[in-house]
Amino acid sequence: MLYRRIRDLREDKDLTQTEMGKILMCSQRVYSNYECGELDIPTEILIKLAKYHNVSVDYILGITDNKQPYK
């Protein structure tokens, strides 16, 4: 679920993997590996993704379906 969620969040903003890689300061290849589940997503990147997409880390991880970040 984690990998589908980060792909869906990226696609919702009409971003390419290359653009997302630039935002996260990693290569397209590394970002693609995150989406495919071939690489574990480091905590730092997980936090950056949550902040960028304005969702909670729990949402990205599939712990909750509530997208709202903690306040």
ABEGO torsion letter per residue (X at the ends): XAAAAAAAAAAAAGBBAAAAAAAAGBBAAAAAAAAAGABBBBAAAAAAAAAAAGBBAAAAAGABABABBBX
